[in-house]
Amino acid sequence: MKCAQVLPLFYATLFWLFATIATGDGGAVVFSGEQGPLRITVFTEPVPPRVGPIDLSLLVQDKESLEVIEAYDAQVSLTHQDDSTLEAIKMPLDRAAATNRLFQAALLTIPVAGTWQVVLEIEPANGDPVDGGMRNYRFTFPLTIAKSLPRVWDVLLWILLPVVPLLIFLAGKLRRVVKELQP
């Protein structure tokens, strides 16, 4: 094969490998809704949301034009649906925590798995209504939190298992080399 034939195949393979690991800002969409003049989209990272730190990002747009609205304040509150003894998690969202400047985000720490009720409260910054209509809006949706990933020690056997045949192969090669070097 000529180099001109191999290069496109090589680049296609590289593209395929890197396209599978590329991710966009904000994670996966967990909620999208409209209320009044607003359209909001909520993203979470990691995918799926798991016990531990979670990045919750919010994108607020005008419902008609889909232009991003930046002049708002938002706060998120999470309560566990099944266990009322758990304390609610409340945090304001801000642009400093977001990797994408179109979003506002909060880094939350979720203590247990299960279904959590998320309440997003959005109000215009400085009390000014957006486009003459935005006052205070409240979006509510459930968010399922998965159990945390197993620790490395719990899966170490499965990680090391493919190494065993390789070690046996290398031991055989080493034995053969040592046998050839002996007089």
C-alpha positions, 0 to 999 in steps of 0.5 A, a space after each residue: 500500500 502506498 502512503 497516500 492510501 494509508 494516511 486517510 485510513 490512519 486519520 479516520 481511525 484517529 478521528 474515530 478514537 478521539 471523537 468517542 472521548 470528546 465531551 462538550 461543556 456542561 455534561 449531559 442534559 438532565 432537564 429542559 423546560 419553558 416557563 414564561 419567556 424563558 427556556 432553561 437547560 440543565 446539565 450535569 457532570 459526571 454522566 450519569 450523576 453519581 454520589 460525590 461531587 456533581 457539576 450542575 450547569 444552567 443555561 437560560 435562553 429567551 424562549 422565542 429567539 433562543 438568545 442567551 440571557 445573562 442578567 439573572 440570579 439562580 439558586 438550586 435546592 436539592 432534597 432527597 425524595 425518600 429520606 426526609 432526614 437528609 438535609 436539603 442542599 442549597 447553593 447559588 449558581 454563578 459564572 465563576 464556577 462554570 467552564 462555559 461562560 454562557 452557563 451558571 454552575 454550582 459544584 454540589 456534593 451529593 451524599 447518597 444515591 436515589 432520586 433527588 428533587 431539584 428546585 431551580 429559582 431564577 430571578 432577574 439580576 438587580 430586580 429588573 425584569 428581562 424583556 419586560 416579563 421576567 420576574 421570578 421563576 421556579 423549575 422543579 424536576 427529579 434527578 436520579 443519582 447513581 451509586 458511587 463507582 467502586 474503589 480501585 481495590 474492589 476491581 483490582 482483580 479484573 484490572 490485573 487479570 489480563 496481565 497474567 497470560 502476558 506474564 506467563 508468556 514472558 516467563 516462557 520467553 525468558 526461560 528459553 533465552 536463558 536456556 540458549 545462553 547456557 553452554 
